[in-house]
Amino acid sequence: MNETRPIIHWFRQDLRLSDNRALSAAASAGAPVVPLYIFDDETSGHWRIGGASRWWLHNSLDALDRALRELRSRLVLRRGPALRVLQEIVKETNACAIHFPRGYEPFALNVEAELNRTFVSTDVAVKRFSGTLLFEPEQIATKAGEPFRVFTPFWRACLNATPPAKPIGKPKGLRTPAAWPRSDMLGDWKLLPMRPDWAVGLRESWRIGDLAAQKRLFEFADQAVQAYGEKRDRPDEDGTSRLSPYLHWGEISPNQVWHAILTREPDGTGGAASFLREVGWREFCAHLLFHFPDLPNKPFRTEFVRFAWRQDNDALKAWQRGRTGYPIVDAGMRQLWHTGWMHNRVRMIVASFLIKDLLIPWQEGETWFWDTLVDADLANNAAGWQWVAGSGADAAPYFRIFNPVKQGMTFDPMGDYVRQWVPELKELSAANIQAPWMASPSELAAAGVRLGETYPLPIVDHTKARARALAAFEVIKKSK
């Protein structure tokens, strides 16, 4: 390799310097390194990056550039189709190689295939690295060599596979090229909301970048992982890791998470086992998307193509705005809008309500989450919504229909979560806050609650909605 010719490190969902094997390999080669991020919002088709994700991406790229400048390097920004941009940068820099982490979405796989075909007969080496999953999708298979469709045996196979490699440090330095290629200005991409500025709550809720990700990981590993199994379903307590956006954007690697947890809980039992199992669900979702690329768009179980969904725009808007009249549902939807994140138990509750109480297609919820979540991950989002709908791989049975009142009473027993996000109900007692329509007129008056005015009446009767949903399911069940 001619050391005067640079290596392009193409950042994708690996927006970090530590435990970045593609970047470290480029640095250790001795050649100049051109760190590059491409904002390609064309090749992903329907799944163009959503609003909350755009906000996170802007801030993550800003943090990454500052980290690179501490190594006397910088981040080159280009917008456009990834293959075209890479061809341009190779030509501008006379690069000898392109390093990048694997992607698993259908459009990411297509770009990688095109990239290999484009440079196969050239003197430019195209090198793909792992780093966004613990286990590669081809690595984990059934005894028959087929992809897994059920989580438990999948995770068992993962635990019996070669353990994830220990994380590596960040490069001590990056050699700079003789001349830098042109770079876009991050602000010109207009990733941040302007008028209106709806990101105030996101700014209050998150610190972004690999240093923030590591700080959050170590706080969770040191203080909360032992109790994770008991607290993970309680949205009224700070019992979850909140690492999902950092993992999605690659500000921290799953290997770093794995080893940080096991360093503190070496036997891998209790809270550690429960938490790592959730990391395993992330792996399973990526496994499904890799092997079944239609997962975000079509029911995994084909009989659900015939399901009699309803189109109800008023109900959909009420759900999106947290105005359904069911406090635990409304609290979750308002938390999502304000912070770009929602507690996982509540994600299941609001999804069940949309799909089964309202009979609105799961794709509507999937699309809303895609636009509003800072951790909007194509695989996780699709698999999660199909799991609740009963149409996915290893899905919850369709007849599992969450009762939003019982769910609220079980997992937010004192109503603290509802009080935080639905403050118009904060003066109600714990006995009635999950079902304010059951409160006496005197209690409602004392709490300043006027149903239908200050807080909506339920937009649907859960008992009747449950019966309607089960009847609709029986229709497709009989038509198999």
Buried (B, 14 or more C-beta within 10 A) or exposed (E): EEEEBBBBBBBBBBBBBBBBBBBBBBBEBEBBBBBBBBBBBEBBEEBBBBBBBBBBBBBBBBBBBEBBEEBEBBBBBBBBBBBBBBBBBBEBBEBBBBBBBBBBBBBBBBBBEBBEEBBEEEEBEBEBBBBBBBBBBEBBBEEEEEBBBEBEBBBEBBBEEEBBBEBBEBBEEBBBBEEBBEBBEBEEBEBBBEEEEBBEBBEEBBEBBBBBBBEBBEEBBEEBBBBBBEBBBBBBBEBBBBBBBBBBBBBBBBBBBBBBBBEBBEEEEBBBBBBBBBBBBBBBBBBBBBBBBEBBEBBBBEEBEEBEBEEBEEBBEBBBEBBBBBBBBBBBBBBBBBBBBBBBBBBBBBBBBBBBBBBBBBBBBBBBBBBBBBBBBBBBBBBBBBBBBBBBBBBBEBEEBBBBBEBBBBBBEEBBBBBBBBEBBBBBEBEBBBBBBEBEEEBBEEBEBEBEEEBBEBBBEBEEBBEBBBEBBEEBEEEE
